Amino acid sequence: MHPRSMFFTLYGVYIRHFGGEIALSAAVQLMSEFGFSQPASRVALSRLLNQGWLAFRKEGRYNLLTMTAAGLQRVDEAANRIYRLRLGQWDGQWLLLTYTIPEEFRAARDQLRTDLEWWGFGTLGNGTWISPHSLGPTLTTRLESPELAPYVDYFQARYHGPASDRELVRKGWNLQEMNARYARFLEYFRPEYYEAQATLPPAQACFIARSRLVHEYRKFLFVDPGLPEELLGEDWRGSEAFSLFQSYDRLLAERAGQYFYQKMTAFPGLNLAPNEVQGGLLAQLNPFASNESATL
């Protein structure tokens, strides 16, 4: 667990629902609940500032942190995918993307590869990527940028090759490794969930447990693109893991959100109206209610 990654989790689960800002001192104290020292947290947040993910403003003698537009876009993308409910029947269309980017633009090519992995594309070979999801505005904007547009082509199509769509999936993604990771997630969090069902922990413990739950589930964004169930085998553990994640998150959400709010507002500099507080508590209580369709 890294402090920079944990701050993204805290922002996505809590901070963005309460005005989008948090005092630097409050962020450092909250991160200490996960074993991070104050110096380690401050260094991590400073790096996020230098990398353009965070910004801060002064309110009197206090520093308030918020996400930049780029940081907020990444948080929203992650939240929409983490809390995305399983879709209906797949329409059989693949999004196929190819690129041939010259060596002199190697940095842009490497960044595109990283972005495609983040968006859950599978690869069929050098410069050839596929996804079962439609092209959305975020990816469209990225692909239409001046450094990529001349070298990238993409379209939707059906597979009519000698194999099948399921076999195409096995070429593009490592389903065995995904399944093994989901099995480990279930093995770790299922006992916790059953115990919390029997006796709900105190607010602080709910906050820590929920944050860790989301933090660990968030890692699947880098390996699982949310493939349609009809393309997966009968032994697929992803749906089971999502069901556990959804149930456990809802169980912990109310006490966890109240604890976070109390800690966040213990530090001066933030002034939230009562309706903002209530709205934030309700929004973080059931993030699944605002999930969006699967576009990239």
C-alpha positions, -999 to 999 in steps of 0.1 A, spaced: 0 0 0 14 34 -10 4 67 5 -1 84 -29 -25 56 -40 -43 57 -6 -49 94 -10 -66 88 -44 -88 62 -26 -97 87 2 -105 114 -24 -127 91 -45 -146 76 -16 -150 106 7 -134 140 -1 -151 146 -34 -185 143 -17 -177 170 8 -168 200 -13 -137 184 -29 -112 200 -5 -94 188 27 -69 205 50 -34 192 45 -31 185 82 -64 165 81 -52 145 51 -20 136 69 -38 126 101 -63 104 82 -35 87 63 -17 79 96 -46 56 103 -32 33 77 3 32 92 18 61 71 41 84 90 36 121 87 68 127 67 59 99 43 24 113 38 37 148 32 63 137 7 36 117 -11 12 146 -13 40 169 -24 48 146 -53 11 146 -63 13 184 -63 44 184 -84 30 158 -109 -1 180 -115 -27 157 -98 -32 180 -68 -35 218 -62 -37 237 -30 -49 271 -18 -44 291 13 -72 298 37 -57 321 64 -28 301 76 -42 267 65 -33 248 33 -63 232 16 -58 204 -9 -80 196 -40 -77 176 -72 -67 194 -104 -89 188 -135 -66 160 -145 -68 144 -111 -105 148 -108 -110 132 -142 -89 102 -132 -108 98 -98 -142 100 -116 -131 74 -142 -120 51 -114 -152 56 -94 -174 49 -124 -156 17 -131 -153 6 -94 -190 11 -87 -202 1 -122 -230 -25 -120 -228 -54 -144 -243 -46 -178 -270 -63 -197 -264 -85 -227 -233 -76 -248 -241 -65 -283 -212 -84 -298 -193 -53 -309 -156 -49 -303 -138 -16 -302 -106 -22 -322 -78 3 -320 -45 3 -339 -16 27 -339 18 32 -356 35 59 -337 70 69 -349 100 63 -327 106 101 -323 73 102 -304 82 73 -282 71 90 -250 36 96 -264 34 60 -275 44 47 -241 19 69 -224 -9 57 -248 0 21 -240 -3 29 -203 -36 47 -208 -51 18 -228 -41 -6 -200 -58 17 -175 -89 18 -196 -90 -20 -197 -80 -28 -233 -66 -61 -242 -38 -65 -267 -37 -88 -297 -2 -78 -308 21 -47 -312 -1 -17 -317 -34 -36 -318 -58 -34 -289 -95 -44 -283 -122 -37 -258 -159 -49 -256 -170 -14 -245 -180 16 -266 -158 46 -272 -167 74 -247 -159 111 -245 -128 108 -223 -110 84 -246 -122 102 -277 -106 134 -264 -73 116 -257 -72 100 -291 -80 132 -309 -51 151 -293 -25 164 -318 3 141 -308 -19 109 -314 -45 117 -340 -23 112 -371 -12 78 -360 -42 62 -344 -72 44 -360 -102 29 -343 -136 14 -352 -162 -10 -340 -166 -45 -355 -177 -80 -350 -153 -109 -348 -157 -133 -378 -124 -152 -374 -118 -189 -372 -121 -190 -334 -147 -174 -311 -152 -143 -290 -143 -163 -259 -111 -174 -274 -104 -138 -285 -107 -128 -248 -82 -154 -238 -57 -140 -263 -62 -104 -251 -64 -109 -213 -49 -132 -187 -82 -145 -173 -65 -171 -152 -45 -145 -133 -75 -123 -129 -95 -152 -115 -67 -160 -90 -66 -124 -78 -104 -124 -73 -102 -156 -54 -76 -140 -30 -98 -110 -26 -127 -132 -16 -106 -153 7 -93 -122 26 -125 -100 28 -153 -126 31 -145 -135 67 -143 -98 76 -177 -92 60 -193 -121 79 -178 -108 112 -190 -73 105 -225 -85 96 -227 -102 131 -213 -72 150 -208 -39 131 -174 -24 142 -170 11 157 -169 41 133 -131 43 132 -128 6 124 -155 10 97 -136 38 81 -103 19 80 -120 -13 68 -140 4 40 -110 24 28 -89 -7 26 -117 -26 9 -120 0 -19 -83 4 -21 -78 -33 -28 -108 -36 -51 -95 -5 -70 -65 -26 -81 -87 -47 -104 -90 -16 -126 -56 -24 -139 -63 -60 -148 -101 -64 -154 -118 -44 -181 -153 -55 -170 -157 -81 -197 -193 -92 -205 -203 -123 -186 -210 -143 -217 -173 -141 -226 -162 -156 -193 -161 -192 -181 -185 -207 -155 -157 -206 -129 -153 -168 -131 -149 -153 -96 -152 -116 -106 -190 -114 -102 -188 -131 -68 -161 -106 -57 -181 -76 -69 -211 -88 -50 -191 -91 -18 -175 -57 -24 -209 -41 -30 -225 -57 1 -195 -50 24 -191 -14 12 -228 -7 19 -225 -22 53 -196 0 64 -205 32 45 -227 51 71 -203 48 100 -172 52 79 -186 84 63 -196 99 96 -161 92 110 -144 108 80 -166 139 82 -159 144 119 -121 141 113 -121 163 82 -141 191 99 -120 190 131 -95 212 112 -102 249 105 -105 263 70 -135 244 56 -170 258 57 -196 235 44 -233 244 45 -256 219 62 -271 208 29 -236 201 15 -229 180 46 -261 160 42 -257 156 5 -221 144 10 -231 118 36 -259 105 13 -237 104 -18 -209 84 -2 -235 62 14 -245 45 -19 -221 53 -47 -236 24 -67 -267 45 -73 -248 69 -96 -229 43 -117 -227 50 -154 -228 29 -185 -196 12 -197 -180 36 -220 -143 44 -221 
